[in-house]
Amino acid sequence: MAFGDNGPRKKTAFERLTLFVVLIMVIITVGALVLSALSALG
């Protein structure tokens, strides 16, 4: 436990936004890979 930490703290809006952006990027990357694979098969 770090000093000043008392239990699970709430995520800040910035942390939530960062997580959201990372998720979107991952989804887009996976989608692009799937699309390229499908077009290669087709």
mmCIF entry with sequence, helices, sheets and N, C-alpha, C, O atoms, coordinates in Angstrom:
data_MODEL
# 
_entry.id   MODEL 
# 
_entity.id                         1 
_entity.type                       polymer 
_entity.pdbx_number_of_molecules   1 
# 
_entity_poly.entity_id                      1 
_entity_poly.type                           'polypeptide(L)' 
_entity_poly.nstd_linkage                   no 
_entity_poly.nstd_monomer                   no 
_entity_poly.pdbx_seq_one_letter_code       MAFGDNGPRKKTAFERLTLFVVLIMVIITVGALVLSALSALG 
_entity_poly.pdbx_seq_one_letter_code_can   MAFGDNGPRKKTAFERLTLFVVLIMVIITVGALVLSALSALG 
_entity_poly.pdbx_strand_id                 A 
# 
loop_
_entity_poly_seq.entity_id 
_entity_poly_seq.num 
_entity_poly_seq.mon_id 
_entity_poly_seq.hetero 
1 1  MET n 
1 2  ALA n 
1 3  PHE n 
1 4  GLY n 
1 5  ASP n 
1 6  ASN n 
1 7  GLY n 
1 8  PRO n 
1 9  ARG n 
1 10 LYS n 
1 11 LYS n 
1 12 THR n 
1 13 ALA n 
1 14 PHE n 
1 15 GLU n 
1 16 ARG n 
1 17 LEU n 
1 18 THR n 
1 19 LEU n 
1 20 PHE n 
1 21 VAL n 
1 22 VAL n 
1 23 LEU n 
1 24 ILE n 
1 25 MET n 
1 26 VAL n 
1 27 ILE n 
1 28 ILE n 
1 29 THR n 
1 30 VAL n 
1 31 GLY n 
1 32 ALA n 
1 33 LEU n 
1 34 VAL n 
1 35 LEU n 
1 36 SER n 
1 37 ALA n 
1 38 LEU n 
1 39 SER n 
1 40 ALA n 
1 41 LEU n 
1 42 GLY n 
# 
_struct_asym.id          A 
_struct_asym.entity_id   1 
# 
_struct_conf.conf_type_id            HELX_P 
_struct_conf.id                      HELX_P1 
_struct_conf.pdbx_PDB_helix_id       AA1 
_struct_conf.beg_label_comp_id       ALA 
_struct_conf.beg_label_asym_id       A 
_struct_conf.beg_label_seq_id        13 
_struct_conf.pdbx_beg_PDB_ins_code   ? 
_struct_conf.end_label_comp_id       LEU 
_struct_conf.end_label_asym_id       A 
_struct_conf.end_label_seq_id        41 
_struct_conf.pdbx_end_PDB_ins_code   ? 
_struct_conf.beg_auth_comp_id        ALA 
_struct_conf.beg_auth_asym_id        A 
_struct_conf.beg_auth_seq_id         13 
_struct_conf.end_auth_comp_id        LEU 
_struct_conf.end_auth_asym_id        A 
_struct_conf.end_auth_seq_id         41 
_struct_conf.pdbx_PDB_helix_class    1 
_struct_conf.details                 ? 
_struct_conf.pdbx_PDB_helix_length   29 
# 
_struct_conf_type.id          HELX_P 
_struct_conf_type.criteria    ? 
_struct_conf_type.reference   ? 
# 
loop_
_atom_site.group_PDB 
_atom_site.id 
_atom_site.type_symbol 
_atom_site.label_atom_id 
_atom_site.label_alt_id 
_atom_site.label_comp_id 
_atom_site.label_asym_id 
_atom_site.label_entity_id 
_atom_site.label_seq_id 
_atom_site.pdbx_PDB_ins_code 
_atom_site.Cartn_x 
_atom_site.Cartn_y 
_atom_site.Cartn_z 
_atom_site.occupancy 
_atom_site.B_iso_or_equiv 
_atom_site.pdbx_formal_charge 
_atom_site.auth_seq_id 
_atom_site.auth_comp_id 
_atom_site.auth_asym_id 
_atom_site.auth_atom_id 
_atom_site.pdbx_PDB_model_num 
ATOM 1   N N  . MET A 1 1  ? 0.853   -1.204  0.000   1.00 0.00 ? 1  MET A N  1 
ATOM 2   C CA . MET A 1 1  ? 0.000   0.000   0.000   1.00 0.00 ? 1  MET A CA 1 
ATOM 3   C C  . MET A 1 1  ? 0.882   1.246   0.000   1.00 0.00 ? 1  MET A C  1 
ATOM 4   O O  . MET A 1 1  ? 1.736   1.426   0.868   1.00 0.00 ? 1  MET A O  1 
ATOM 5   N N  . ALA A 1 2  ? 0.659   2.070   -0.964  1.00 0.00 ? 2  ALA A N  1 
ATOM 6   C CA . ALA A 1 2  ? 1.409   3.317   -1.030  1.00 0.00 ? 2  ALA A CA 1 
ATOM 7   C C  . ALA A 1 2  ? 0.918   4.270   0.056   1.00 0.00 ? 2  ALA A C  1 
ATOM 8   O O  . ALA A 1 2  ? -0.204  4.146   0.547   1.00 0.00 ? 2  ALA A O  1 
ATOM 9   N N  . PHE A 1 3  ? 1.767   5.210   0.417   1.00 0.00 ? 3  PHE A N  1 
ATOM 10  C CA . PHE A 1 3  ? 1.402   6.158   1.463   1.00 0.00 ? 3  PHE A CA 1 
ATOM 11  C C  . PHE A 1 3  ? 0.244   7.035   0.991   1.00 0.00 ? 3  PHE A C  1 
ATOM 12  O O  . PHE A 1 3  ? 0.300   7.604   -0.100  1.00 0.00 ? 3  PHE A O  1 
ATOM 13  N N  . GLY A 1 4  ? -0.802  7.146   1.804   1.00 0.00 ? 4  GLY A N  1 
ATOM 14  C CA . GLY A 1 4  ? -1.948  7.978   1.465   1.00 0.00 ? 4  GLY A CA 1 
ATOM 15  C C  . GLY A 1 4  ? -3.027  7.218   0.728   1.00 0.00 ? 4  GLY A C  1 
ATOM 16  O O  . GLY A 1 4  ? -4.093  7.775   0.466   1.00 0.00 ? 4  GLY A O  1 
ATOM 17  N N  . ASP A 1 5  ? -2.787  5.961   0.385   1.00 0.00 ? 5  ASP A N  1 
ATOM 18  C CA . ASP A 1 5  ? -3.806  5.170   -0.290  1.00 0.00 ? 5  ASP A CA 1 
ATOM 19  C C  . ASP A 1 5  ? -4.758  4.577   0.735   1.00 0.00 ? 5  ASP A C  1 
ATOM 20  O O  . ASP A 1 5  ? -4.326  3.880   1.653   1.00 0.00 ? 5  ASP A O  1 
ATOM 21  N N  . ASN A 1 6  ? -6.034  4.845   0.588   1.00 0.00 ? 6  ASN A N  1 
ATOM 22  C CA . ASN A 1 6  ? -7.005  4.222   1.497   1.00 0.00 ? 6  ASN A CA 1 
ATOM 23  C C  . ASN A 1 6  ? -8.091  3.554   0.656   1.00 0.00 ? 6  ASN A C  1 
ATOM 24  O O  . ASN A 1 6  ? -9.082  4.172   0.268   1.00 0.00 ? 6  ASN A O  1 
ATOM 25  N N  . GLY A 1 7  ? -7.860  2.252   0.386   1.00 0.00 ? 7  GLY A N  1 
ATOM 26  C CA . GLY A 1 7  ? -8.841  1.491   -0.369  1.00 0.00 ? 7  GLY A CA 1 
ATOM 27  C C  . GLY A 1 7  ? -8.790  1.804   -1.856  1.00 0.00 ? 7  GLY A C  1 
ATOM 28  O O  . GLY A 1 7  ? -7.924  2.548   -2.317  1.00 0.00 ? 7  GLY A O  1 
ATOM 29  N N  . PRO A 1 8  ? -9.729  1.228   -2.602  1.00 0.00 ? 8  PRO A N  1 
ATOM 30  C CA . PRO A 1 8  ? -9.779  1.473   -4.049  1.00 0.00 ? 8  PRO A CA 1 
ATOM 31  C C  . PRO A 1 8  ? -10.261 2.881   -4.351  1.00 0.00 ? 8  PRO A C  1 
ATOM 32  O O  . PRO A 1 8  ? -11.416 3.218   -4.092  1.00 0.00 ? 8  PRO A O  1 
ATOM 33  N N  . ARG A 1 9  ? -9.378  3.698   -4.896  1.00 0.00 ? 9  ARG A N  1 
ATOM 34  C CA . ARG A 1 9  ? -9.774  5.071   -5.181  1.00 0.00 ? 9  ARG A CA 1 
ATOM 35  C C  . ARG A 1 9  ? -10.527 5.137   -6.500  1.00 0.00 ? 9  ARG A C  1 
ATOM 36  O O  . ARG A 1 9  ? -10.377 4.274   -7.365  1.00 0.00 ? 9  ARG A O  1 
ATOM 37  N N  . LYS A 1 10 ? -11.340 6.180   -6.636  1.00 0.00 ? 10 LYS A N  1 
ATOM 38  C CA . LYS A 1 10 ? -12.087 6.350   -7.879  1.00 0.00 ? 10 LYS A CA 1 
ATOM 39  C C  . LYS A 1 10 ? -11.148 6.757   -9.002  1.00 0.00 ? 10 LYS A C  1 
ATOM 40  O O  . LYS A 1 10 ? -10.211 7.528   -8.797  1.00 0.00 ? 10 LYS A O  1 
ATOM 41  N N  . LYS A 1 11 ? -11.411 6.230   -10.187 1.00 0.00 ? 11 LYS A N  1 
ATOM 42  C CA . LYS A 1 11 ? -10.605 6.632   -11.334 1.00 0.00 ? 11 LYS A CA 1 
ATOM 43  C C  . LYS A 1 11 ? -10.941 8.073   -11.711 1.00 0.00 ? 11 LYS A C  1 
ATOM 44  O O  . LYS A 1 11 ? -12.096 8.492   -11.647 1.00 0.00 ? 11 LYS A O  1 
ATOM 45  N N  . THR A 1 12 ? -9.928  8.810   -12.098 1.00 0.00 ? 12 THR A N  1 
ATOM 46  C CA . THR A 1 12 ? -10.169 10.172  -12.535 1.00 0.00 ? 12 THR A CA 1 
ATOM 47  C C  . THR A 1 12 ? -10.725 10.148  -13.955 1.00 0.00 ? 12 THR A C  1 
ATOM 48  O O  . THR A 1 12 ? -10.625 9.137   -14.651 1.00 0.00 ? 12 THR A O  1 
ATOM 49  N N  . ALA A 1 13 ? -11.305 11.253  -14.375 1.00 0.00 ? 13 ALA A N  1 
ATOM 50  C CA . ALA A 1 13 ? -11.873 11.339  -15.714 1.00 0.00 ? 13 ALA A CA 1 
ATOM 51  C C  . ALA A 1 13 ? -10.778 11.121  -16.760 1.00 0.00 ? 13 ALA A C  1 
ATOM 52  O O  . ALA A 1 13 ? -11.018 10.519  -17.807 1.00 0.00 ? 13 ALA A O  1 
ATOM 53  N N  . PHE A 1 14 ? -9.573  11.619  -16.463 1.00 0.00 ? 14 PHE A N  1 
ATOM 54  C CA . PHE A 1 14 ? -8.470  11.474  -17.415 1.00 0.00 ? 14 PHE A CA 1 
ATOM 55  C C  . PHE A 1 14 ? -8.100  10.011  -17.600 1.00 0.00 ? 14 PHE A C  1 
ATOM 56  O O  . PHE A 1 14 ? -7.865  9.564   -18.723 1.00 0.00 ? 14 PHE A O  1 
ATOM 57  N N  . GLU A 1 15 ? -8.048  9.255   -16.489 1.00 0.00 ? 15 GLU A N  1 
ATOM 58  C CA . GLU A 1 15 ? -7.723  7.834   -16.578 1.00 0.00 ? 15 GLU A CA 1 
ATOM 59  C C  . GLU A 1 15 ? -8.775  7.099   -17.389 1.00 0.00 ? 15 GLU A C  1 
ATOM 60  O O  . GLU A 1 15 ? -8.454  6.239   -18.208 1.00 0.00 ? 15 GLU A O  1 
ATOM 61  N N  . ARG A 1 16 ? -10.051 7.450   -17.151 1.00 0.00 ? 16 ARG A N  1 
ATOM 62  C CA . ARG A 1 16 ? -11.134 6.806   -17.874 1.00 0.00 ? 16 ARG A CA 1 
ATOM 63  C C  . ARG A 1 16 ? -11.030 7.114   -19.367 1.00 0.00 ? 16 ARG A C  1 
ATOM 64  O O  . ARG A 1 16 ? -11.219 6.232   -20.206 1.00 0.00 ? 16 ARG A O  1 
ATOM 65  N N  . LEU A 1 17 ? -10.728 8.369   -19.690 1.00 0.00 ? 17 LEU A N  1 
ATOM 66  C CA . LEU A 1 17 ? -10.608 8.780   -21.089 1.00 0.00 ? 17 LEU A CA 1 
ATOM 67  C C  . LEU A 1 17 ? -9.459  8.036   -21.756 1.00 0.00 ? 17 LEU A C  1 
ATOM 68  O O  . LEU A 1 17 ? -9.589  7.574   -22.890 1.00 0.00 ? 17 LEU A O  1 
ATOM 69  N N  . THR A 1 18 ? -8.336  7.919   -21.056 1.00 0.00 ? 18 THR A N  1 
ATOM 70  C CA . THR A 1 18 ? -7.184  7.210   -21.612 1.00 0.00 ? 18 THR A CA 1 
ATOM 71  C C  . THR A 1 18 ? -7.527  5.757   -21.893 1.00 0.00 ? 18 THR A C  1 
ATOM 72  O O  . THR A 1 18 ? -7.210  5.230   -22.960 1.00 0.00 ? 18 THR A O  1 
ATOM 73  N N  . LEU A 1 19 ? -8.180  5.110   -20.927 1.00 0.00 ? 19 LEU A N  1 
ATOM 74  C CA . LEU A 1 19 ? -8.580  3.723   -21.096 1.00 0.00 ? 19 LEU A CA 1 
ATOM 75  C C  . LEU A 1 19 ? -9.506  3.574   -22.297 1.00 0.00 ? 19 LEU A C  1 
ATOM 76  O O  . LEU A 1 19 ? -9.378  2.637   -23.085 1.00 0.00 ? 19 LEU A O  1 
ATOM 77  N N  . PHE A 1 20 ? -10.443 4.513   -22.423 1.00 0.00 ? 20 PHE A N  1 
ATOM 78  C CA . PHE A 1 20 ? -11.401 4.490   -23.528 1.00 0.00 ? 20 PHE A CA 1 
ATOM 79  C C  . PHE A 1 20 ? -10.679 4.600   -24.868 1.00 0.00 ? 20 PHE A C  1 
ATOM 80  O O  . PHE A 1 20 ? -10.970 3.850   -25.801 1.00 0.00 ? 20 PHE A O  1 
ATOM 81  N N  . VAL A 1 21 ? -9.741  5.532   -24.958 1.00 0.00 ? 21 VAL A N  1 
ATOM 82  C CA . VAL A 1 21 ? -8.999  5.736   -26.211 1.00 0.00 ? 21 VAL A CA 1 
ATOM 83  C C  . VAL A 1 21 ? -8.197  4.489   -26.570 1.00 0.00 ? 21 VAL A C  1 
ATOM 84  O O  . VAL A 1 21 ? -8.164  4.082   -27.731 1.00 0.00 ? 21 VAL A O  1 
ATOM 85  N N  . VAL A 1 22 ? -7.550  3.882   -25.572 1.00 0.00 ? 22 VAL A N  1 
ATOM 86  C CA . VAL A 1 22 ? -6.757  2.675   -25.819 1.00 0.00 ? 22 VAL A CA 1 
ATOM 87  C C  . VAL A 1 22 ? -7.648  1.553   -26.332 1.00 0.00 ? 22 VAL A C  1 
ATOM 88  O O  . VAL A 1 22 ? -7.290  0.845   -27.273 1.00 0.00 ? 22 VAL A O  1 
ATOM 89  N N  . LEU A 1 23 ? -8.824  1.392   -25.700 1.00 0.00 ? 23 LEU A N  1 
ATOM 90  C CA . LEU A 1 23 ? -9.751  0.358   -26.141 1.00 0.00 ? 23 LEU A CA 1 
ATOM 91  C C  . LEU A 1 23 ? -10.171 0.581   -27.589 1.00 0.00 ? 23 LEU A C  1 
ATOM 92  O O  . LEU A 1 23 ? -10.192 -0.358  -28.385 1.00 0.00 ? 23 LEU A O  1 
ATOM 93  N N  . ILE A 1 24 ? -10.506 1.824   -27.927 1.00 0.00 ? 24 ILE A N  1 
ATOM 94  C CA . ILE A 1 24 ? -10.918 2.142   -29.295 1.00 0.00 ? 24 ILE A CA 1 
ATOM 95  C C  . ILE A 1 24 ? -9.800  1.785   -30.275 1.00 0.00 ? 24 ILE A C  1 
ATOM 96  O O  . ILE A 1 24 ? -10.057 1.202   -31.329 1.00 0.00 ? 24 ILE A O  1 
ATOM 97  N N  . MET A 1 25 ? -8.566  2.134   -29.929 1.00 0.00 ? 25 MET A N  1 
ATOM 98  C CA . MET A 1 25 ? -7.436  1.848   -30.817 1.00 0.00 ? 25 MET A CA 1 
ATOM 99  C C  . MET A 1 25 ? -7.266  0.348   -31.016 1.00 0.00 ? 25 MET A C  1 
ATOM 100 O O  . MET A 1 25 ? -7.009  -0.104  -32.132 1.00 0.00 ? 25 MET A O  1 
ATOM 101 N N  . VAL A 1 26 ? -7.406  -0.426  -29.943 1.00 0.00 ? 26 VAL A N  1 
ATOM 102 C CA . VAL A 1 26 ? -7.272  -1.878  -30.037 1.00 0.00 ? 26 VAL A CA 1 
ATOM 103 C C  . VAL A 1 26 ? -8.354  -2.447  -30.939 1.00 0.00 ? 26 VAL A C  1 
ATOM 104 O O  . VAL A 1 26 ? -8.076  -3.285  -31.797 1.00 0.00 ? 26 VAL A O  1 
ATOM 105 N N  . ILE A 1 27 ? -9.593  -1.990  -30.746 1.00 0.00 ? 27 ILE A N  1 
ATOM 106 C CA . ILE A 1 27 ? -10.717 -2.471  -31.549 1.00 0.00 ? 27 ILE A CA 1 
ATOM 107 C C  . ILE A 1 27 ? -10.483 -2.164  -33.031 1.00 0.00 ? 27 ILE A C  1 
ATOM 108 O O  . ILE A 1 27 ? -10.714 -3.011  -33.894 1.00 0.00 ? 27 ILE A O  1 
ATOM 109 N N  . ILE A 1 28 ? -10.024 -0.950  -33.310 1.00 0.00 ? 28 ILE A N  1 
ATOM 110 C CA . ILE A 1 28 ? -9.772  -0.562  -34.703 1.00 0.00 ? 28 ILE A CA 1 
ATOM 111 C C  . ILE A 1 28 ? -8.663  -1.432  -35.307 1.00 0.00 ? 28 ILE A C  1 
ATOM 112 O O  . ILE A 1 28 ? -8.763  -1.867  -36.455 1.00 0.00 ? 28 ILE A O  1 
ATOM 113 N N  . THR A 1 29 ? -7.615  -1.679  -34.529 1.00 0.00 ? 29 THR A N  1 
ATOM 114 C CA . THR A 1 29 ? -6.507  -2.497  -35.022 1.00 0.00 ? 29 THR A CA 1 
ATOM 115 C C  . THR A 1 29 ? -6.976  -3.910  -35.340 1.00 0.00 ? 29 THR A C  1 
ATOM 116 O O  . THR A 1 29 ? -6.668  -4.450  -36.403 1.00 0.00 ? 29 THR A O  1 
ATOM 117 N N  . VAL A 1 30 ? -7.725  -4.506  -34.413 1.00 0.00 ? 30 VAL A N  1 
ATOM 118 C CA . VAL A 1 30 ? -8.232  -5.865  -34.620 1.00 0.00 ? 30 VAL A CA 1 
ATOM 119 C C  . VAL A 1 30 ? -9.159  -5.893  -35.832 1.00 0.00 ? 30 VAL A C  1 
ATOM 120 O O  . VAL A 1 30 ? -9.095  -6.807  -36.655 1.00 0.00 ? 30 VAL A O  1 
ATOM 121 N N  . GLY A 1 31 ? -10.021 -4.883  -35.933 1.00 0.00 ? 31 GLY A N  1 
ATOM 122 C CA . GLY A 1 31 ? -10.947 -4.816  -37.069 1.00 0.00 ? 31 GLY A CA 1 
ATOM 123 C C  . GLY A 1 31 ? -10.203 -4.732  -38.387 1.00 0.00 ? 31 GLY A C  1 
ATOM 124 O O  . GLY A 1 31 ? -10.582 -5.390  -39.355 1.00 0.00 ? 31 GLY A O  1 
ATOM 125 N N  . ALA A 1 32 ? -9.146  -3.930  -38.436 1.00 0.00 ? 32 ALA A N  1 
ATOM 126 C CA . ALA A 1 32 ? -8.367  -3.794  -39.673 1.00 0.00 ? 32 ALA A CA 1 
ATOM 127 C C  . ALA A 1 32 ? -7.701  -5.119  -40.033 1.00 0.00 ? 32 ALA A C  1 
ATOM 128 O O  . ALA A 1 32 ? -7.660  -5.500  -41.203 1.00 0.00 ? 32 ALA A O  1 
ATOM 129 N N  . LEU A 1 33 ? -7.176  -5.823  -39.021 1.00 0.00 ? 33 LEU A N  1 
ATOM 130 C CA . LEU A 1 33 ? -6.542  -7.113  -39.285 1.00 0.00 ? 33 LEU A CA 1 
ATOM 131 C C  . LEU A 1 33 ? -7.556  -8.112  -39.832 1.00 0.00 ? 33 LEU A C  1 
ATOM 132 O O  . LEU A 1 33 ? -7.266  -8.833  -40.787 1.00 0.00 ? 33 LEU A O  1 
ATOM 133 N N  . VAL A 1 34 ? -8.736  -8.157  -39.234 1.00 0.00 ? 34 VAL A N  1 
ATOM 134 C CA . VAL A 1 34 ? -9.778  -9.087  -39.674 1.00 0.00 ? 34 VAL A CA 1 
ATOM 135 C C  . VAL A 1 34 ? -10.197 -8.754  -41.099 1.00 0.00 ? 34 VAL A C  1 
ATOM 136 O O  . VAL A 1 34 ? -10.345 -9.648  -41.933 1.00 0.00 ? 34 VAL A O  1 
ATOM 137 N N  . LEU A 1 35 ? -10.388 -7.459  -41.379 1.00 0.00 ? 35 LEU A N  1 
ATOM 138 C CA . LEU A 1 35 ? -10.806 -7.061  -42.728 1.00 0.00 ? 35 LEU A CA 1 
ATOM 139 C C  . LEU A 1 35 ? -9.753  -7.438  -43.770 1.00 0.00 ? 35 LEU A C  1 
ATOM 140 O O  . LEU A 1 35 ? -10.088 -7.940  -44.843 1.00 0.00 ? 35 LEU A O  1 
ATOM 141 N N  . SER A 1 36 ? -8.494  -7.197  -43.455 1.00 0.00 ? 36 SER A N  1 
ATOM 142 C CA . SER A 1 36 ? -7.436  -7.544  -44.418 1.00 0.00 ? 36 SER A CA 1 
ATOM 143 C C  . SER A 1 36 ? -7.368  -9.048  -44.627 1.00 0.00 ? 36 SER A C  1 
ATOM 144 O O  . SER A 1 36 ? -7.132  -9.515  -45.741 1.00 0.00 ? 36 SER A O  1 
ATOM 145 N N  . ALA A 1 37 ? -7.575  -9.808  -43.554 1.00 0.00 ? 37 ALA A N  1 
ATOM 146 C CA . ALA A 1 37 ? -7.567  -11.264 -43.677 1.00 0.00 ? 37 ALA A CA 1 
ATOM 147 C C  . ALA A 1 37 ? -8.722  -11.730 -44.546 1.00 0.00 ? 37 ALA A C  1 
ATOM 148 O O  . ALA A 1 37 ? -8.544  -12.603 -45.396 1.00 0.00 ? 37 ALA A O  1 
ATOM 149 N N  . LEU A 1 38 ? -9.904  -11.158 -44.343 1.00 0.00 ? 38 LEU A N  1 
ATOM 150 C CA . LEU A 1 38 ? -11.073 -11.533 -45.129 1.00 0.00 ? 38 LEU A CA 1 
ATOM 151 C C  . LEU A 1 38 ? -10.876 -11.178 -46.598 1.00 0.00 ? 38 LEU A C  1 
ATOM 152 O O  . LEU A 1 38 ? -11.198 -11.979 -47.475 1.00 0.00 ? 38 LEU A O  1 
ATOM 153 N N  . SER A 1 39 ? -10.356 -10.001 -46.872 1.00 0.00 ? 39 SER A N  1 
ATOM 154 C CA . SER A 1 39 ? -10.165 -9.597  -48.265 1.00 0.00 ? 39 SER A CA 1 
ATOM 155 C C  . SER A 1 39 ? -9.083  -10.466 -48.929 1.00 0.00 ? 39 SER A C  1 
ATOM 156 O O  . SER A 1 39 ? -9.151  -10.716 -50.132 1.00 0.00 ? 39 SER A O  1 
ATOM 157 N N  . ALA A 1 40 ? -8.089  -10.927 -48.159 1.00 0.00 ? 40 ALA A N  1 
ATOM 158 C CA . ALA A 1 40 ? -7.059  -11.795 -48.711 1.00 0.00 ? 40 ALA A CA 1 
ATOM 159 C C  . ALA A 1 40 ? -7.658  -13.159 -49.053 1.00 0.00 ? 40 ALA A C  1 
ATOM 160 O O  . ALA A 1 40 ? -7.312  -13.765 -50.067 1.00 0.00 ? 40 ALA A O  1 
ATOM 161 N N  . LEU A 1 41 ? -8.565  -13.632 -48.190 1.00 0.00 ? 41 LEU A N  1 
ATOM 162 C CA . LEU A 1 41 ? -9.201  -14.933 -48.449 1.00 0.00 ? 41 LEU A CA 1 
ATOM 163 C C  . LEU A 1 41 ? -10.159 -14.817 -49.632 1.00 0.00 ? 41 LEU A C  1 
ATOM 164 O O  . LEU A 1 41 ? -10.218 -15.697 -50.491 1.00 0.00 ? 41 LEU A O  1 
ATOM 165 N N  . GLY A 1 42 ? -10.893 -13.739 -49.658 1.00 0.00 ? 42 GLY A N  1 
ATOM 166 C CA . GLY A 1 42 ? -11.894 -13.557 -50.696 1.00 0.00 ? 42 GLY A CA 1 
ATOM 167 C C  . GLY A 1 42 ? -11.258 -13.370 -52.063 1.00 0.00 ? 42 GLY A C  1 
ATOM 168 O O  . GLY A 1 42 ? -11.966 -13.202 -53.055 1.00 0.00 ? 42 GLY A O  1 
# 
